[in-house]
């Protein structure tokens, strides 16, 4: 007999599965749903592992029932749908060889080695075949290989799968669902009526009981992708898709994707001439065009003024550095794969700078310091270079060269909490000024059950965690705990912000660091005459120029607030003879440090206004004979509303919007509803 016990904290159910009974039978006996968006699709065993519903334990065991609509249930749904995708492709193109097919955020993908790239009409055929497979109700059935040799033999016609078998222990389990568990397993898709094997795939699972439990899916697009993310490997064809527990959720997600496509910073960046990439320069190395450079400069000027008030000192450090510094910092040899190849100069190896921390430590060490000097704050918009795999590059969001809003605070242990609290409030002030209200922090701590990956100074860990946690609690900013996510030398804090499209990403990483000062010998002379180690605080509230500008481009849909807009005012004379007055208006604005231009070209007035709107210029000024005679303007904002006002009042209005960093007229920043 199975027993169900509700768990209030998780809103899930615990089921007792008797020995020799399948989890499916126990779930049915407990009268839990087997169909619909809340259907129980897998269970979590006492070790925390997810199990298929046909798992039969050898002894009585308590399991947690996992519903389709839960986070884990969605992962299983999407991975199962990826299998159906691969089955459909191989049935339509029998020569296709399989790569990997993991679930990803809000969806899934599968990679294929095929003779030609997939076309839109191909995806329509695949989607139709998937619907037929889903309707047939095939069962997912797990089977273990006795050893690697058996796996290689059965998968002989799938070279990429064989490679994964050979690399079993060296594959990122989060990326490749095929291997990574304790056993090598394969999943057969069985005919619901006859039990015959319809298709099979190397996989560690788990999966849905049946394809019929895939209620709503959609194939989205295809793209090229290198096998295992390396340009040295074959290029495969990747098909992306999404799957949801209900059709309404799928419809909502597709609407969000449509909105996200409109806001894509790559498209808007091209339309507004913000940035460009050039193959002769290299992948992942952006060119800031004049309009984009204006946004970059405005952000940097804002940060400079903010930091100046808080006592930061600006520094500049080299772009390349002799390798000894990175051995001292620990980047070599442990992070060598993230660095560009070394440059030989006079028999010595130099590296492109991957981060600013070691250089700032050397700035601090350049002069002796007393307790009277502390806190000592060093800031730099330092350009760094990191080798990102081609498959990970994404416009300005993920580049190989970028400039960070970076700084390091050197302080005493007694000052550390207040300094870190100041850093957190700086983040909040920046974000709220920009209309970013959906943000929180993640405190990454060490896993006390797995201390091998961290340094072994117990007191140092306790002190760093205490300082960090006390500052976070006092900040009143919501935070979550990530157990095991700490760096090897200390806890860290990530600021997470949610884009209007619903996607979350880490805007910056901040740390209270007690370990690095020992490696670098960073000390100060205390009031008692003794030499003591400083505490180092790493912070970068605006992250990198590249990523933060990409985020803001999508946040505002390119309709930047007046203070950030590359061109703030466009002046349009109704007729050519009024150009002199239009230029007088422009010159007054330029004298007030407002970015303004005159459209004196040929063309009808309505066409000129439409051109300004298309360029997302926040304020358009139309001047006619009456305006010239009365020294007034007619201002048109993004709402389309037209307001006449005196020239002096208009200049004061614009400069006021800029001075206060007003969001009036900025792009739509209301978060979309989540699917």
Phi and psi in degrees as a GROMACS rama.xvg file:
@    title "Ramachandran Plot"
@    xaxis  label "Phi"
@    yaxis  label "Psi"
@TYPE xy
-94.1102  148.357  UNK-2
-122.046  134.641  UNK-3
-109.756  135.406  UNK-4
-133.294  112.988  UNK-5
-62.9416  146.62  UNK-6
-117.331  112.433  UNK-7
-63.5603  -36.247  UNK-8
-65.9211  -37.4268  UNK-9
-106.657  -11.029  UNK-10
56.5353  31.625  UNK-11
-115.706  179.591  UNK-12
-122.387  141.676  UNK-13
-101.706  129.626  UNK-14
-120.229  135.552  UNK-15
-90.7183  121.071  UNK-16
-104.292  113.963  UNK-17
-66.1099  153.028  UNK-18
-55.6223  138.168  UNK-19
79.2785  2.39327  UNK-20
-107.322  139.359  UNK-21
-73.2196  153.164  UNK-22
-61.5174  -33.5119  UNK-23
-61.146  -43.3839  UNK-24
-66.438  -39.0036  UNK-25
-66.4651  -40.4227  UNK-26
-65.1304  -40.9746  UNK-27
-64.5383  -43.7164  UNK-28
-63.6284  -30.1833  UNK-29
-80.4796  0.357884  UNK-30
60.609  35.4487  UNK-31
-87.2538  152.176  UNK-32
-65.4729  140.274  UNK-33
-112.769  -2.89492  UNK-34
-137.469  163.274  UNK-35
87.6219  177.056  UNK-36
-63.0368  -21.7668  UNK-37
-103.26  16.0457  UNK-38
-60.4323  140.414  UNK-39
-78.8146  121.078  UNK-40
-113.32  -27.0147  UNK-41
-147.535  175.243  UNK-42
-130.703  158.73  UNK-43
-107.91  121.927  UNK-44
-80.7564  174.04  UNK-45
-58.8876  -23.2999  UNK-46
-81.7183  -7.76263  UNK-47
97.3822  -4.60988  UNK-48
-79.7444  143.05  UNK-49
-82.1607  138.517  UNK-50
-126.552  148.507  UNK-51
-65.7287  157.976  UNK-52
-70.629  -16.7993  UNK-53
-88.7265  7.99143  UNK-54
-67.055  133.187  UNK-55
-119.424  105.668  UNK-56
-72.2916  154.741  UNK-57
-80.7043  -19.0353  UNK-58
-140.107  164.459  UNK-59
-56.4447  136.865  UNK-60
-149.31  144.601  UNK-61
-90.13  130.923  UNK-62
-126.915  157.366  UNK-63
-100.261  123.792  UNK-64
-73.9406  131.686  UNK-65
-113.931  120.114  UNK-66
-84.8003  154.098  UNK-67
-55.8911  -38.0319  UNK-68
-81.0477  -6.556  UNK-69
-75.9737  169.279  UNK-70
-60.1046  -45.9083  UNK-71
-67.292  -38.2382  UNK-72
-62.6626  -39.4435  UNK-73
-63.8892  -39.0091  UNK-74
-61.2433  -44.631  UNK-75
-64.7637  -43.2119  UNK-76
-56.2784  -48.0631  UNK-77
-70.81  -36.2803  UNK-78
-68.3927  -38.2517  UNK-79
-64.6053  -38.5113  UNK-80
-66.1542  -34.6657  UNK-81
-61.3436  -37.7507  UNK-82
-63.9035  -42.2021  UNK-83
-62.9399  -38.6442  UNK-84
-58.7845  -48.8408  UNK-85
-63.881  -39.9358  UNK-86
-61.3064  -44.1288  UNK-87
-63.3307  -42.7099  UNK-88
-62.6959  -44.6415  UNK-89
-71.1392  -25.7538  UNK-90
-74.5129  -31.2916  UNK-91
-85.717  -32.9093  UNK-92
-129.481  83.559  UNK-93
-57.6505  -23.4948  UNK-94
-79.8699  -8.60274  UNK-95
-64.4549  133.714  UNK-96
-103.798  143.939  UNK-97
-90.7039  137.27  UNK-98
-98.7777  -119.039  UNK-99
-118.885  158.588  UNK-100
-144.214  73.3192  UNK-101
-87.3554  159.306  UNK-102
-73.9684  147.552  UNK-103
-132.539  178.922  UNK-104
-57.9216  120.638  UNK-105
67.1848  11.4879  UNK-106
-177.945  -145.512  UNK-107
-162.249  168.909  UNK-108
-149.146  166.167  UNK-109
-143.511  139.261  UNK-110
-101.159  140.49  UNK-111
-134.911  143.233  UNK-112
-98.9949  105.91  UNK-113
-128.75  164.422  UNK-114
-70.159  -31.7964  UNK-115
-139.577  154.978  UNK-116
-61.9099  148.371  UNK-117
-69.6327  144.834  UNK-118
-107.769  162.842  UNK-119
-53.4402  -39.0343  UNK-120
-68.4836  -26.7589  UNK-121
-65.9156  -41.4233  UNK-122
-64.4183  -32.6054  UNK-123
-65.6672  -40.4658  UNK-124
-65.2729  -42.7444  UNK-125
-63.5404  -43.7884  UNK-126
-62.1451  -40.8652  UNK-127
-64.2785  -41.3738  UNK-128
-66.7616  -35.741  UNK-129
-62.3207  -41.293  UNK-130
-60.7039  -38.1596  UNK-131
-66.3759  -41.495  UNK-132
-64.4068  -44.0569  UNK-133
-61.9801  -44.0378  UNK-134
-64.492  -30.4985  UNK-135
-71.6591  -14.849  UNK-136
68.7832  38.7605  UNK-137
-61.5975  145.77  UNK-138
-97.8157  137.219  UNK-139
-86.3207  124.353  UNK-140
-130.066  123.541  UNK-141
-82.5702  139.434  UNK-142
-141.366  134.809  UNK-143
-93.6083  140.86  UNK-144
-83.5008  139.211  UNK-145
-67.4683  -29.1614  UNK-146
-164.795  177.308  UNK-147
-65.4174  -35.5781  UNK-148
-61.4411  -40.8358  UNK-149
-65.0713  -39.3547  UNK-150
-64.1397  -45.6825  UNK-151
-60.193  -41.287  UNK-152
-63.7053  -45.7395  UNK-153
-70.6636  -29.9042  UNK-154
-100.53  19.8142  UNK-155
-55.8251  -30.4139  UNK-156
-88.2933  3.42064  UNK-157
-120.009  84.1358  UNK-158
-60.7923  -33.6871  UNK-159
-71.2411  -35.9266  UNK-160
-67.3348  -40.1871  UNK-161
-61.3918  -39.4683  UNK-162
-61.7466  -39.9864  UNK-163
-66.0646  -37.0852  UNK-164
-60.5373  -44.3927  UNK-165
-67.2995  -28.8499  UNK-166
-99.2471  15.3952  UNK-167
-38.0685  -48.5176  UNK-168
-84.429  -6.52234  UNK-169
-113.418  18.4191  UNK-170
-108.385  138.957  UNK-171
-65.8283  110.947  UNK-172
-64.075  -25.6931  UNK-173
-72.5632  -23.3944  UNK-174
-95.8553  -43.8651  UNK-175
-106.33  111.783  UNK-176
-79.6983  -5.65908  UNK-177
-70.9142  -41.463  UNK-178
-134.173  177.95  UNK-179
121.955  -16.8335  UNK-180
-86.8629  -172.57  UNK-181
-76.4518  -24.2461  UNK-182
-118.76  157.618  UNK-183
-93.3358  120.871  UNK-184
-131.301  158.706  UNK-185
-132.306  147.43  UNK-186
-111.208  125.114  UNK-187
-96.696  136.742  UNK-188
-93.7843  114.366  UNK-189
-102.778  140.8  UNK-190
-61.0963  130.475  UNK-191
-64.4731  -26.868  UNK-192
-94.0863  -47.122  UNK-193
-98.2415  -21.3515  UNK-194
82.0976  2.59264  UNK-195
-68.5947  149.857  UNK-196
-76.6005  120.759  UNK-197
-91.0852  -31.1928  UNK-198
-172.437  154.422  UNK-199
-140.972  155.321  UNK-200
-152.738  135.913  UNK-201
-58.2936  126.411  UNK-202
-169.12  145.98  UNK-203
-93.682  -9.39614  UNK-204
72.7702  -165.661  UNK-205
-84.4121  179.27  UNK-206
-135.807  169.571  UNK-207
-63.3761  155.619  UNK-208
-64.0213  -34.6616  UNK-209
-149.392  151.715  UNK-210
-64.8255  -21.0567  UNK-211
-63.7883  -17.4005  UNK-212
-84.9661  9.41347  UNK-213
-95.4249  96.8825  UNK-214
-83.7896  -29.8868  UNK-215
-154.687  122.72  UNK-216
-147.086  166.408  UNK-217
-157.111  132.823  UNK-218
-81.5925  135.589  UNK-219
-103.887  -49.5048  UNK-220
-169.346  170.959  UNK-221
-127.953  156.844  UNK-222
-154.808  164.019  UNK-223
-83.3854  145.848  UNK-224
-151.524  133.606  UNK-225
-76.2369  142.492  UNK-226
-58.673  124.229  UNK-227
57.2734  25.9842  UNK-228
74.2205  11.3768  UNK-229
-110.776  132.565  UNK-230
-64.8443  -16.508  UNK-231
-77.2651  -13.4337  UNK-232
-99.0086  166.891  UNK-233
-59.5322  150.199  UNK-234
-91.072  125.773  UNK-235
-108.039  172.051  UNK-236
-105.539  124.665  UNK-237
-108.522  129.774  UNK-238
-108.859  126.324  UNK-239
-100.211  146.595  UNK-240
-150.217  175.223  UNK-241
-138.879  152.505  UNK-242
-145.004  142.935  UNK-243
-141.002  159.824  UNK-244
-70.2703  -20.5282  UNK-245
-139.389  158.934  UNK-246
-66.4419  -34.6161  UNK-247
-63.7815  -41.1841  UNK-248
-65.5784  -38.7084  UNK-249
-62.4476  -44.87  UNK-250
-61.2242  -42.4437  UNK-251
-64.2996  -41.1402  UNK-252
-66.1163  -40.9638  UNK-253
-64.8649  -35.6327  UNK-254
-65.375  -39.5056  UNK-255
-65.1197  -38.6401  UNK-256
-63.88  -38.0215  UNK-257
-63.3701  -42.6852  UNK-258
-65.7604  -40.3809  UNK-259
-62.4839  -37.6684  UNK-260
-64.0522  -37.6287  UNK-261
-65.0077  -31.501  UNK-262
-94.1157  -1.79565  UNK-263
-51.5104  122.015  UNK-264
-63.1087  -25.8672  UNK-265
-68.0006  -42.6915  UNK-266
-69.095  -48.6845  UNK-267
-64.9725  -38.6378  UNK-268
-59.6407  -35.814  UNK-269
-73.2953  -42.7804  UNK-270
-64.1031  -36.0922  UNK-271
-100.12  7.46506  UNK-272
56.9405  49.6803  UNK-273
-88.9083  -41.7866  UNK-274
-157.35  168.475  UNK-275
-151.914  159.452  UNK-276
-122.103  148.184  UNK-277
-137.135  127.877  UNK-278
-66.3487  -26.1326  UNK-279
-70.2148  -27.278  UNK-280
-83.1236  -41.0578  UNK-281
130.83  151.124  UNK-282
-67.0878  141.304  UNK-283
76.8235  10.0435  UNK-284
-118.382  94.3246  UNK-285
-76.7712  152.347  UNK-286
-105.068  122.009  UNK-287
-82.3137  116.012  UNK-288
-79.663  165.962  UNK-289
-51.1632  -43.0668  UNK-290
-65.2315  -42.358  UNK-291
-66.7379  -37.4017  UNK-292
-62.9311  -31.0308  UNK-293
-63.3641  -46.0908  UNK-294
-61.7836  -44.7552  UNK-295
-58.0786  -46.3193  UNK-296
-64.9229  -38.8528  UNK-297
-63.5139  -42.9666  UNK-298
-63.8649  -42.0918  UNK-299
-66.9558  -41.1658  UNK-300
-63.8764  -40.3111  UNK-301
-60.1682  -46.8451  UNK-302
-65.1845  -40.9484  UNK-303
-58.5055  -47.0846  UNK-304
-65.7978  -40.5289  UNK-305
-62.636  -46.7858  UNK-306
-68.8449  -34.8558  UNK-307
-60.8664  -40.9806  UNK-308
-65.2673  -26.6208  UNK-309
-97.0255  7.14366  UNK-310
89.9393  16.9069  UNK-311
-77.6443  148.746  UNK-312
-113.866  131.595  UNK-313
-83.3195  140.085  UNK-314
-134.977  167.276  UNK-315
-134.887  131.42  UNK-316
-124.44  160.284  UNK-317
-67.2011  159.996  UNK-318
-85.4897  -20.7683  UNK-319
-125.905  153.719  UNK-320
-148.265  145.447  UNK-321
-64.8757  144.66  UNK-322
-61.964  -24.933  UNK-323
-57.8054  -34.2595  UNK-324
-62.3419  -36.6982  UNK-325
-80.6629  -20.59  UNK-326
-71.5329  -38.0321  UNK-327
-65.6687  -40.9857  UNK-328
-76.4701  -20.0679  UNK-329
96.512  -1.97423  UNK-330
-67.2944  -29.8458  UNK-331
-110.788  134.289  UNK-332
-93.2519  0.120939  UNK-333
-70.7638  -27.0664  UNK-334
-118.78  26.4382  UNK-335
-59.6267  -32.2849  UNK-336
-68.8378  -17.4888  UNK-337
-91.1396  -5.55627  UNK-338
-99.1648  153.72  UNK-339
-71.7891  158.377  UNK-340
-59.0908  145.805  UNK-341
-67.0786  156.001  UNK-342
-108.552  129.359  UNK-343
-87.8016  120.12  UNK-344
-129.53  112.166  UNK-345
53.1807  39.9533  UNK-346
81.1785  1.98662  UNK-347
-113.378  149.154  UNK-348
-93.15  131.336  UNK-349
-121.259  147.67  UNK-350
-122.44  147.419  UNK-351
-64.5343  138.455  UNK-352
-65.2065  119.365  UNK-353
-86.9762  -23.6137  UNK-354
-160.288  163.607  UNK-355
-90.4637  -16.2565  UNK-356
-50.8225  -54.472  UNK-357
-59.8961  -34.2613  UNK-358
-70.3447  -39.3096  UNK-359
-66.6993  -34.3335  UNK-360
-62.2231  -37.4902  UNK-361
-72.472  -30.0458  UNK-362
-61.9025  -44.9365  UNK-363
-62.334  -41.7173  UNK-364
-72.7602  -13.4063  UNK-365
-63.3638  -23.0541  UNK-366
-137.975  148.166  UNK-367
-69.0156  153.109  UNK-368
-131.907  142.774  UNK-369
-105.073  164.522  UNK-370
-59.4941  -23.1162  UNK-371
-69.4237  -23.5343  UNK-372
-78.2899  -16.8937  UNK-373
-95.0805  145.297  UNK-374
-74.3617  142.84  UNK-375
-109.425  116.554  UNK-376
-114.689  121.042  UNK-377
-114.176  124.654  UNK-378
-125.957  147.956  UNK-379
-158.299  140.128  UNK-380
-90.5716  77.3042  UNK-381
-88.34  131.473  UNK-382
-84.4666  129.064  UNK-383
-127.293  163.57  UNK-384
-134.732  126.738  UNK-385
-134.082  140.797  UNK-386
-82.6563  106.291  UNK-387
-100.019  140.181  UNK-388
-62.4242  148.677  UNK-389
-56.0804  -39.4065  UNK-390
-67.9593  -14.5745  UNK-391
-96.0262  -11.9345  UNK-392
-68.4081  139.379  UNK-393
-151.215  90.6395  UNK-394
50.6482  -132  UNK-395
-90.3075  -5.72758  UNK-396
-72.5946  -34.5318  UNK-397
-138.974  104.953  UNK-398
-124.743  173.12  UNK-399
-98.8082  -14.8538  UNK-400
-135.034  129.354  UNK-401
-156.696  158.202  UNK-402
-109.701  125.871  UNK-403
-98.0467  143.688  UNK-404
-82.0681  74.8146  UNK-405
-106.919  148.489  UNK-406
-160.902  157.497  UNK-407
-133.975  136.2  UNK-408
-110.001  125.921  UNK-409
-108.088  117.987  UNK-410
-146.885  174.202  UNK-411
-82.5217  164.869  UNK-412
-61.1284  -35.3599  UNK-413
-68.9098  -26.2041  UNK-414
-87.8273  -14.878  UNK-415
-61.4037  -44.9066  UNK-416
-62.4384  -46.8458  UNK-417
-65.2429  -36.7661  UNK-418
-67.4156  -40.6078  UNK-419
-69.4718  -35.9536  UNK-420
-63.6547  -39.7746  UNK-421
-60.8831  -38.9588  UNK-422
-62.5631  -44.5236  UNK-423
-63.8352  -40.6744  UNK-424
-69.8485  -29.6032  UNK-425
-62.6814  -44.5538  UNK-426
-55.0302  -52.1976  UNK-427
-60.5391  -40.0673  UNK-428
-64.0537  -44.7181  UNK-429
-58.308  -51.5578  UNK-430
-63.9504  -44.1171  UNK-431
-67.4371  -34.611  UNK-432
-60.8761  -33.8609  UNK-433
-89.5238  6.60282  UNK-434
77.3634  19.8026  UNK-435
-95.4476  105.805  UNK-436
-106.288  -18.3616  UNK-437
-97.9871  85.6982  UNK-438
-145.262  156.812  UNK-439
-156.66  174.289  UNK-440
-112.978  153.483  UNK-441
-121.758  119.649  UNK-442
-94.353  110.272  UNK-443
-91.745  116.644  UNK-444
-112.159  164.174  UNK-445
-74.5624  154.844  UNK-446
-92.4744  111.137  UNK-447
-63.9601  -17.8129  UNK-448
-85.9321  -5.8132  UNK-449
-141.187  71.3852  UNK-450
-83.7014  -4.60794  UNK-451
-62.9892  -27.8614  UNK-452
-85.4001  1.59803  UNK-453
-122.906  160.44  UNK-454
-64.987  160.323  UNK-455
-104.767  17.3859  UNK-456
-86.7129  98.67  UNK-457
-61.993  -42.2061  UNK-458
-64.5714  -38.3288  UNK-459
-63.3623  -41.4243  UNK-460
-62.4706  -46.0626  UNK-461
-61.2595  -43.0951  UNK-462
-65.4902  -44.676  UNK-463
-63.9298  -42.6418  UNK-464
-66.7394  -38.9644  UNK-465
-64.2543  -47.8978  UNK-466
-59.9531  -45.811  UNK-467
-63.9717  -49.077  UNK-468
-65.2727  -41.7524  UNK-469
-61.1165  -41.8208  UNK-470
-65.4229  -41.3286  UNK-471
-65.5354  -42.2526  UNK-472
-65.2816  -36.4248  UNK-473
-75.8131  -19.9053  UNK-474
-71.6401  -23.1317  UNK-475
67.4485  13.5202  UNK-476
-91.3256  130.357  UNK-477
-58.0862  144.711  UNK-478
-146.259  157.632  UNK-479
-121.006  162.987  UNK-480
-104.816  132.859  UNK-481
-115.997  94.3291  UNK-482
-73.948  121.905  UNK-483
98.6879  -3.44603  UNK-484
-92.1337  2.95564  UNK-485
-66.7066  156.902  UNK-486
-73.2445  166.65  UNK-487
-65.9631  -20.5024  UNK-488
-108.324  3.73445  UNK-489
161.681  168.471  UNK-490
-67.876  160.243  UNK-491
-141.535  159.029  UNK-492
-124.804  120.863  UNK-493
-101.535  133.682  UNK-494
-91.5519  119.039  UNK-495
-103.219  130.144  UNK-496
-124.384  143.997  UNK-497
-101.191  127.36  UNK-498
-73.6853  163.935  UNK-499
-63.1324  -20.4252  UNK-500
-82.4497  -2.28548  UNK-501
97.3094  -13.0776  UNK-502
-77.3817  136.835  UNK-503
-102.897  146.995  UNK-504
-153.351  159.32  UNK-505
-79.6398  117.134  UNK-506
-80.545  -33.0451  UNK-507
-161.379  157.901  UNK-508
-119.542  134.733  UNK-509
-133.135  146.041  UNK-510
-145.741  143.925  UNK-511
-95.7528  115.651  UNK-512
-117.126  112.75  UNK-513
-102.471  -10.1453  UNK-514
-87.2652  -46.2282  UNK-515
-59.3063  -39.5676  UNK-516
-55.1596  -31.3933  UNK-517
-69.5288  -41.0677  UNK-518
-65.0499  -38.8921  UNK-519
-95.0948  -7.60094  UNK-520
67.8466  44.5647  UNK-521
-89.6929  108.172  UNK-522
-133.194  173.326  UNK-523
-145.139  158.606  UNK-524
-91.0062  118.354  UNK-525
-81.4664  172.902  UNK-526
-64.6833  -22.863  UNK-527
-88.9363  6.383  UNK-528
87.7872  -3.9139  UNK-529
-87.3768  158.695  UNK-530
-98.6377  126.93  UNK-531
-129.093  152.315  UNK-532
-74.2457  144.522  UNK-533
-82.2808  166.08  UNK-534
-99.4208  135.633  UNK-535
-107.289  131.166  UNK-536
-112.594  121.529  UNK-537
-93.3837  133.631  UNK-538
-152.539  147.724  UNK-539
-155.372  74.6646  UNK-540
-56.6783  -36.2882  UNK-541
-97.8137  8.69533  UNK-542
59.8503  -133.569  UNK-543
-99.5479  150.677  UNK-544
-52.914  -46.3465  UNK-545
-61.7397  -53.7564  UNK-546
-68.9254  -39.9441  UNK-547
-70.5632  -36.6047  UNK-548
-65.9171  -38.9899  UNK-549
-61.3145  -44.277  UNK-550
-60.7295  -47.0699  UNK-551
-65.5517  -34.2591  UNK-552
-59.9153  -42.0409  UNK-553
-77.0789  -36.461  UNK-554
-57.9925  -45.2993  UNK-555
-97.4465  2.46272  UNK-556
53.8357  33.7431  UNK-557
82.4741  -12.7043  UNK-558
-89.9574  73.979  UNK-559
-66.0029  150.999  UNK-560
-61.01  161.789  UNK-561
-53.611  -41.323  UNK-562
-68.5419  -23.4098  UNK-563
-100.084  -17.7194  UNK-564
-61.6364  132.636  UNK-565
-56.9791  -46.1901  UNK-566
-115.021  119.331  UNK-567
-89.9286  -33.2782  UNK-568
-137.632  132.054  UNK-569
-113.231  125.346  UNK-570
-106.328  127.609  UNK-571
-123.283  111.95  UNK-572
-77.788  138.689  UNK-573
-65.8966  -38.527  UNK-574
-132.036  161.881  UNK-575
-60.7488  -34.9928  UNK-576
-67.2313  -11.3221  UNK-577
-95.716  7.30598  UNK-578
-60.8455  -37.6085  UNK-579
-60.397  -42.5945  UNK-580
-68.2865  -39.2764  UNK-581
-59.2118  -39.9264  UNK-582
-71.1843  -31.713  UNK-583
-64.4903  -41.6481  UNK-584
-61.1332  -46.3558  UNK-585
-58.4141  -45.7582  UNK-586
-63.6784  -37.1351  UNK-587
-63.4012  -39.5078  UNK-588
-67.6642  -42.5087  UNK-589
-62.1311  -39.6222  UNK-590
-63.5636  -27.187  UNK-591
-90.6991  11.2679  UNK-592
66.6952  36.6221  UNK-593
-106.564  135.784  UNK-594
-82.0794  110.822  UNK-595
-139.034  153.922  UNK-596
-147.86  162.22  UNK-597
-112.794  132.706  UNK-598
-99.5388  93.3227  UNK-599
-104.496  14.2485  UNK-600
-76.3317  176.624  UNK-601
-69.1607  160.659  UNK-602
125.683  160.716  UNK-603
-78.3504  155.408  UNK-604
-58.2666  -47.0841  UNK-605
-60.2049  -37.3606  UNK-606
-67.1036  -38.6153  UNK-607
-66.5108  -39.9594  UNK-608
-64.8625  -43.4956  UNK-609
-61.3368  -38.9716  UNK-610
-62.8835  -41.261  UNK-611
-66.1436  -39.3086  UNK-612
-65.2871  -42.0118  UNK-613
-61.1295  -35.7971  UNK-614
-80.3478  2.89272  UNK-615
58.545  36.6722  UNK-616
-75.2895  124.846  UNK-617
-66.2158  -34.798  UNK-618
-128.088  126.719  UNK-619
-117.17  128.735  UNK-620
-113.028  123.371  UNK-621
-105.702  128.693  UNK-622
-121.33  128.204  UNK-623
-117.736  -167.771  UNK-624
-64.2478  -40.1298  UNK-625
-63.4079  -42.6208  UNK-626
-62.191  -40.5093  UNK-627
-65.9911  -40.3458  UNK-628
-68.3506  -37.841  UNK-629
-96.703  0.150826  UNK-630
52.127  56.2036  UNK-631
-127.335  178.605  UNK-632
-140.678  160.357  UNK-633
-112.957  111.024  UNK-634
-92.9732  131.412  UNK-635
-115.163  120.911  UNK-636
-97.0484  -174.295  UNK-637
-68.2433  -19.0495  UNK-638
-74.8324  -13.4901  UNK-639
93.2326  -6.41902  UNK-640
-72.9505  136.618  UNK-641
-107.857  131.903  UNK-642
-130.953  117.805  UNK-643
-79.3341  142.7  UNK-644
-160.901  161.457  UNK-645
-66.489  156.997  UNK-646
-60.3777  -44.8058  UNK-647
-63.4515  -40.8506  UNK-648
-66.1668  -37.5649  UNK-649
-64.3846  -45.5519  UNK-650
-60.9918  -41.7951  UNK-651
-64.5428  -37.5329  UNK-652
-63.7335  -46.7116  UNK-653
-65.5964  -46.664  UNK-654
-65.1221  -30.1273  UNK-655
-67.1654  -42.1923  UNK-656
-60.4339  -38.6287  UNK-657
-72.9819  -45.7121  UNK-658
-62.3595  -38.4848  UNK-659
-89.885  -0.0332085  UNK-660
51.4558  47.3296  UNK-661
-65.1096  145.257  UNK-662
-95.5225  5.63505  UNK-663
-55.4172  125.762  UNK-664
81.5535  1.1361  UNK-665
-70.2758  166.271  UNK-666
-60.7494  164.096  UNK-667
-57.8358  117.611  UNK-668
-117.794  12.0115  UNK-669
-74.2435  125.513  UNK-670
-59.1206  139.719  UNK-671
-71.2561  152.731  UNK-672
-68.0244  140.135  UNK-673
-81.1254  142.227  UNK-674
